[in-house]
Amino acid sequence: MTAAPPAGAGTAESGGGTPRRRAVGVLLGVALVALLADLVTKQLALSALTGRGPVSLLGGAVYLTLTRNSGAAWSIGSDHTWVFPLITIGVIGWIAWMAVRLRSVPWAVSLGLVLGGALGNLTDRIFRAPGHFIGHVVDMISLFDPYGQVWPVFNLADSSLVCGVLLAVLLELTGRQRDGRRAGDEPTAVAESGDGATAGSEQRGRA
């Protein structure tokens, strides 16, 4: 006679722990790649574009032009630079809170892009001139105009943020949940506990 395992035993690791570790690993990996790409491109821009006029690419569809932005897009809030690091720190805290119940790889990619972009610009705010927490962000990509008249001059951190937010909106619209379920599905924990209870009952019956 074999003792029946506790209800739901063996399911927590396969149904909860491993997907969460995988999702958090993807989140951190995507964030790290986005952050490093942003830092490298900013350094290249500072080395190659300082003291130089805009560089035209793709027949004028894209220009490389070095700017330093104290505000947000279109220089919004340029007189209150210190506010942006606080907002970014809040976003990072929100992502950390979201990671507690994260099981979805697509959501991990979305949050990783947002986190990497936020950290990229936060690094500028903290460490670049004119001072700590009031540093100006390095931007270098302008679309259809060399001086950002059509679209604000941006960097890879901005692109990462925008792509992450758009992916999050798409996931919400398609009913993808951060815990890996789709809208309307039963919670995984309930399903797992039910399966475990059923398995335990069957084993007791056979015993």
C-alpha atoms as a printed R data frame, in Angstrom:
    type eleno elety resid chain resno       x      y       z
1   ATOM     1    CA   MET     A     1   0.000  0.000   0.000
2   ATOM     2    CA   THR     A     2   1.457  3.291  -1.064
3   ATOM     3    CA   ALA     A     3   0.627  6.506   0.748
4   ATOM     4    CA   ALA     A     4  -1.032  9.040  -1.501
5   ATOM     5    CA   PRO     A     5   0.962 12.267  -2.026
6   ATOM     6    CA   PRO     A     6  -0.497 15.515  -0.726
7   ATOM     7    CA   ALA     A     7  -3.040 17.098  -3.030
8   ATOM     8    CA   GLY     A     8  -1.324 19.128  -5.716
9   ATOM     9    CA   ALA     A     9   2.129 17.783  -4.785
10  ATOM    10    CA   GLY     A    10   4.611 18.028  -7.626
11  ATOM    11    CA   THR     A    11   2.572 20.576  -9.509
12  ATOM    12    CA   ALA     A    12   3.852 23.760  -7.897
13  ATOM    13    CA   GLU     A    13   7.291 23.477  -9.491
14  ATOM    14    CA   SER     A    14   6.105 22.570 -12.984
15  ATOM    15    CA   GLY     A    15   3.027 24.791 -12.968
16  ATOM    16    CA   GLY     A    16   4.294 27.779 -11.003
17  ATOM    17    CA   GLY     A    17   7.947 27.942 -10.034
18  ATOM    18    CA   THR     A    18   9.620 27.038 -13.332
19  ATOM    19    CA   PRO     A    19   7.414 29.282 -15.553
20  ATOM    20    CA   ARG     A    20   7.987 32.156 -13.125
21  ATOM    21    CA   ARG     A    21  11.757 31.711 -13.117
22  ATOM    22    CA   ARG     A    22  11.756 31.448 -16.901
23  ATOM    23    CA   ALA     A    23   9.643 34.583 -17.285
24  ATOM    24    CA   VAL     A    24  11.722 36.589 -14.806
25  ATOM    25    CA   GLY     A    25  14.898 35.392 -16.534
26  ATOM    26    CA   VAL     A    26  13.562 36.567 -19.901
27  ATOM    27    CA   LEU     A    27  12.558 39.909 -18.358
28  ATOM    28    CA   LEU     A    28  16.019 40.502 -16.921
29  ATOM    29    CA   GLY     A    29  17.767 39.288 -20.081
30  ATOM    30    CA   VAL     A    30  15.753 41.550 -22.372
31  ATOM    31    CA   ALA     A    31  16.266 44.495 -20.009
32  ATOM    32    CA   LEU     A    32  20.020 43.920 -19.928
33  ATOM    33    CA   VAL     A    33  20.296 43.710 -23.729
34  ATOM    34    CA   ALA     A    34  18.193 46.869 -24.169
35  ATOM    35    CA   LEU     A    35  20.249 48.739 -21.563
36  ATOM    36    CA   LEU     A    36  23.618 47.724 -23.027
37  ATOM    37    CA   ALA     A    37  22.500 48.558 -26.577
38  ATOM    38    CA   ASP     A    38  21.376 51.999 -25.414
39  ATOM    39    CA   LEU     A    39  24.599 52.721 -23.537
40  ATOM    40    CA   VAL     A    40  26.790 51.580 -26.445
41  ATOM    41    CA   THR     A    41  24.914 53.603 -29.078
42  ATOM    42    CA   LYS     A    42  25.000 56.713 -26.890
43  ATOM    43    CA   GLN     A    43  28.745 56.387 -26.458
44  ATOM    44    CA   LEU     A    44  29.205 55.876 -30.197
45  ATOM    45    CA   ALA     A    45  27.062 58.932 -30.888
46  ATOM    46    CA   LEU     A    46  29.108 61.052 -28.503
47  ATOM    47    CA   SER     A    47  32.336 59.867 -30.137
48  ATOM    48    CA   ALA     A    48  31.252 60.207 -33.764
49  ATOM    49    CA   LEU     A    49  28.753 63.090 -33.785
50  ATOM    50    CA   THR     A    50  30.165 65.629 -31.323
51  ATOM    51    CA   GLY     A    51  30.912 68.847 -33.214
52  ATOM    52    CA   ARG     A    52  29.460 67.426 -36.401
53  ATOM    53    CA   GLY     A    53  26.312 68.253 -38.358
54  ATOM    54    CA   PRO     A    54  23.451 65.807 -38.954
55  ATOM    55    CA   VAL     A    55  24.266 62.646 -40.926
56  ATOM    56    CA   SER     A    56  21.635 61.628 -43.479
57  ATOM    57    CA   LEU     A    57  20.681 57.954 -43.842
58  ATOM    58    CA   LEU     A    58  18.207 56.152 -46.103
59  ATOM    59    CA   GLY     A    59  17.798 59.140 -48.390
60  ATOM    60    CA   GLY     A    60  16.836 61.486 -45.576
61  ATOM    61    CA   ALA     A    61  14.329 59.185 -43.880
62  ATOM    62    CA   VAL     A    62  16.643 59.003 -40.885
63  ATOM    63    CA   TYR     A    63  19.181 61.507 -39.570
64  ATOM    64    CA   LEU     A    64  21.821 61.044 -36.917
65  ATOM    65    CA   THR     A    65  22.045 64.272 -34.976
66  ATOM    66    CA   LEU     A    66  23.445 64.595 -31.466
67  ATOM    67    CA   THR     A    67  21.242 66.390 -28.945
68  ATOM    68    CA   ARG     A    68  20.987 66.525 -25.162
69  ATOM    69    CA   ASN     A    69  17.464 66.637 -23.802
70  ATOM    70    CA   SER     A    70  16.691 67.866 -20.296
71  ATOM    71    CA   GLY     A    71  12.994 67.016 -20.609
72  ATOM    72    CA   ALA     A    72  10.755 64.418 -22.182
73  ATOM    73    CA   ALA     A    73   9.604 64.239 -25.813
74  ATOM    74    CA   TRP     A    74   9.423 67.666 -27.474
75  ATOM    75    CA   SER     A    75  11.434 68.905 -24.442
76  ATOM    76    CA   ILE     A    76   8.328 68.744 -22.244
77  ATOM    77    CA   GLY     A    77   9.222 69.437 -18.616
78  ATOM    78    CA   SER     A    78  12.721 70.665 -19.446
79  ATOM    79    CA   ASP     A    79  12.614 73.007 -16.435
80  ATOM    80    CA   HIS     A    80  11.825 70.142 -14.057
81  ATOM    81    CA   THR     A    81  14.433 67.539 -14.984
82  ATOM    82    CA   TRP     A    82  14.571 66.140 -11.434
83  ATOM    83    CA   VAL     A    83  11.003 64.830 -11.793
84  ATOM    84    CA   PHE     A    84  11.893 62.271 -14.471
85  ATOM    85    CA   PRO     A    85  14.242 60.132 -12.341
86  ATOM    86    CA   LEU     A    86  11.515 59.890  -9.707
87  ATOM    87    CA   ILE     A    87   8.984 58.765 -12.304
88  ATOM    88    CA   THR     A    88  11.461 56.209 -13.648
89  ATOM    89    CA   ILE     A    89  12.172 54.821 -10.181
90  ATOM    90    CA   GLY     A    90   8.416 54.432  -9.720
91  ATOM    91    CA   VAL     A    91   8.170 52.521 -13.015
92  ATOM    92    CA   ILE     A    92  11.019 50.213 -11.965
93  ATOM    93    CA   GLY     A    93   9.257 49.528  -8.651
94  ATOM    94    CA   TRP     A    94   6.024 48.746 -10.497
95  ATOM    95    CA   ILE     A    95   7.817 46.267 -12.775
96  ATOM    96    CA   ALA     A    96   9.400 44.575  -9.743
97  ATOM    97    CA   TRP     A    97   5.947 44.219  -8.198
98  ATOM    98    CA   MET     A    98   4.574 42.804 -11.463
99  ATOM    99    CA   ALA     A    99   7.381 40.226 -11.585
100 ATOM   100    CA   VAL     A   100   6.045 38.569  -8.416
101 ATOM   101    CA   ARG     A   101   3.186 36.925 -10.349
102 ATOM   102    CA   LEU     A   102   4.783 36.922 -13.788
103 ATOM   103    CA   ARG     A   103   4.452 33.637 -15.713
104 ATOM   104    CA   SER     A   104   4.041 34.843 -19.307
105 ATOM   105    CA   VAL     A   105   7.085 35.062 -21.580
106 ATOM   106    CA   PRO     A   106   5.455 37.645 -23.923
107 ATOM   107    CA   TRP     A   107   4.707 39.827 -20.894
108 ATOM   108    CA   ALA     A   108   8.284 39.275 -19.732
109 ATOM   109    CA   VAL     A   109   9.561 40.610 -23.067
110 ATOM   110    CA   SER     A   110   7.258 43.636 -22.811
111 ATOM   111    CA   LEU     A   111   8.258 44.477 -19.253
112 ATOM   112    CA   GLY     A   112  11.926 43.806 -20.042
113 ATOM   113    CA   LEU     A   113  11.853 46.336 -22.886
114 ATOM   114    CA   VAL     A   114  10.241 48.927 -20.625
115 ATOM   115    CA   LEU     A   115  12.719 48.218 -17.826
116 ATOM   116    CA   GLY     A   116  15.759 48.390 -20.129
117 ATOM   117    CA   GLY     A   117  14.594 51.646 -21.682
118 ATOM   118    CA   ALA     A   118  13.803 53.176 -18.312
119 ATOM   119    CA   LEU     A   119  17.225 52.221 -16.933
120 ATOM   120    CA   GLY     A   120  18.971 53.587 -20.039
121 ATOM   121    CA   ASN     A   121  17.543 57.066 -19.648
122 ATOM   122    CA   LEU     A   122  17.786 56.930 -15.847
123 ATOM   123    CA   THR     A   123  21.534 56.336 -16.229
124 ATOM   124    CA   ASP     A   124  21.798 59.587 -18.183
125 ATOM   125    CA   ARG     A   125  19.723 61.467 -15.611
126 ATOM   126    CA   ILE     A   126  21.959 60.294 -12.771
127 ATOM   127    CA   PHE     A   127  25.451 60.377 -14.263
128 ATOM   128    CA   ARG     A   128  25.572 62.887 -17.115
129 ATOM   129    CA   ALA     A   129  26.030 66.650 -17.019
130 ATOM   130    CA   PRO     A   130  24.980 69.020 -15.628
131 ATOM   131    CA   GLY     A   131  24.677 66.972 -12.413
132 ATOM   132    CA   HIS     A   132  23.292 64.001 -10.516
133 ATOM   133    CA   PHE     A   133  19.560 63.418 -11.101
134 ATOM   134    CA   ILE     A   134  19.376 66.447 -13.408
135 ATOM   135    CA   GLY     A   135  21.503 65.038 -16.213
136 ATOM   136    CA   HIS     A   136  20.485 65.524 -19.831
137 ATOM   137    CA   VAL     A   137  19.594 62.483 -21.919
138 ATOM   138    CA   VAL     A   138  21.662 61.805 -25.038
139 ATOM   139    CA   ASP     A   139  19.470 61.528 -28.156
140 ATOM   140    CA   MET     A   140  20.668 60.944 -31.696
141 ATOM   141    CA   ILE     A   141  17.938 59.620 -34.050
142 ATOM   142    CA   SER     A   142  15.681 62.003 -35.973
143 ATOM   143    CA   LEU     A   143  13.055 60.963 -38.520
144 ATOM   144    CA   PHE     A   144  12.481 62.831 -41.803
145 ATOM   145    CA   ASP     A   145  14.146 66.005 -40.529
146 ATOM   146    CA   PRO     A   146  17.653 66.612 -39.196
147 ATOM   147    CA   TYR     A   147  16.476 68.620 -36.179
148 ATOM   148    CA   GLY     A   148  13.417 66.798 -34.899
149 ATOM   149    CA   GLN     A   149  10.799 69.001 -36.539
150 ATOM   150    CA   VAL     A   150   8.689 66.024 -37.650
151 ATOM   151    CA   TRP     A   151   9.276 63.710 -34.691
152 ATOM   152    CA   PRO     A   152  11.276 64.287 -31.487
153 ATOM   153    CA   VAL     A   153  14.908 63.209 -31.598
154 ATOM   154    CA   PHE     A   154  15.155 59.927 -29.659
155 ATOM   155    CA   ASN     A   155  17.492 57.109 -28.665
156 ATOM   156    CA   LEU     A   156  17.337 53.317 -28.309
157 ATOM   157    CA   ALA     A   157  16.040 53.584 -24.741
158 ATOM   158    CA   ASP     A   158  13.044 55.539 -26.031
159 ATOM   159    CA   SER     A   159  12.490 52.941 -28.772
160 ATOM   160    CA   SER     A   160  12.655 50.146 -26.213
161 ATOM   161    CA   LEU     A   161  10.101 51.883 -24.013
162 ATOM   162    CA   VAL     A   162   7.688 52.481 -26.887
163 ATOM   163    CA   CYS     A   163   7.981 48.902 -28.190
164 ATOM   164    CA   GLY     A   164   7.446 47.512 -24.689
165 ATOM   165    CA   VAL     A   165   4.332 49.609 -24.115
166 ATOM   166    CA   LEU     A   166   2.876 48.733 -27.544
167 ATOM   167    CA   LEU     A   167   3.459 45.039 -26.884
168 ATOM   168    CA   ALA     A   168   1.745 45.383 -23.490
169 ATOM   169    CA   VAL     A   169  -1.283 47.010 -25.142
170 ATOM   170    CA   LEU     A   170  -1.413 44.198 -27.723
171 ATOM   171    CA   LEU     A   171  -1.250 41.553 -24.998
172 ATOM   172    CA   GLU     A   172  -4.057 43.250 -23.079
173 ATOM   173    CA   LEU     A   173  -6.218 43.482 -26.200
174 ATOM   174    CA   THR     A   174  -5.710 39.789 -26.950
175 ATOM   175    CA   GLY     A   175  -6.528 38.735 -23.395
176 ATOM   176    CA   ARG     A   176  -3.064 37.532 -22.403
177 ATOM   177    CA   GLN     A   177  -2.590 37.642 -18.640
178 ATOM   178    CA   ARG     A   178   0.700 38.211 -16.815
179 ATOM   179    CA   ASP     A   179   0.317 34.903 -14.995
180 ATOM   180    CA   GLY     A   180   0.225 33.022 -18.303
181 ATOM   181    CA   ARG     A   181  -3.542 32.608 -18.538
182 ATOM   182    CA   ARG     A   182  -5.936 34.037 -21.077
183 ATOM   183    CA   ALA     A   183  -8.889 36.165 -20.078
184 ATOM   184    CA   GLY     A   184 -11.735 33.911 -18.903
185 ATOM   185    CA   ASP     A   185  -9.520 30.949 -17.996
186 ATOM   186    CA   GLU     A   186  -9.739 29.405 -14.542
187 ATOM   187    CA   PRO     A   187  -6.836 30.315 -12.228
188 ATOM   188    CA   THR     A   188  -3.951 27.882 -12.554
189 ATOM   189    CA   ALA     A   189  -3.724 27.313  -8.819
190 ATOM   190    CA   VAL     A   190  -7.365 26.206  -8.652
191 ATOM   191    CA   ALA     A   191  -6.920 23.835 -11.566
192 ATOM   192    CA   GLU     A   192  -3.759 22.411 -10.042
193 ATOM   193    CA   SER     A   193  -5.306 21.875  -6.618
194 ATOM   194    CA   GLY     A   194  -8.315 20.230  -8.242
195 ATOM   195    CA   ASP     A   195  -6.103 17.897 -10.264
196 ATOM   196    CA   GLY     A   196  -4.106 17.039  -7.176
197 ATOM   197    CA   ALA     A   197  -7.225 16.298  -5.144
198 ATOM   198    CA   THR     A   198  -8.585 14.101  -7.932
199 ATOM   199    CA   ALA     A   199  -5.322 12.210  -8.207
200 ATOM   200    CA   GLY     A   200  -5.217 11.730  -4.432
201 ATOM   201    CA   SER     A   201  -8.790 10.395  -4.412
202 ATOM   202    CA   GLU     A   202  -8.013  7.943  -7.196
203 ATOM   203    CA   GLN     A   203  -4.923  6.674  -5.379
204 ATOM   204    CA   ARG     A   204  -6.842  6.243  -2.116
205 ATOM   205    CA   GLY     A   205  -9.545  4.364  -3.985
206 ATOM   206    CA   ARG     A   206  -7.002  1.982  -5.532
207 ATOM   207    CA   ALA     A   207  -5.382  1.481  -2.107
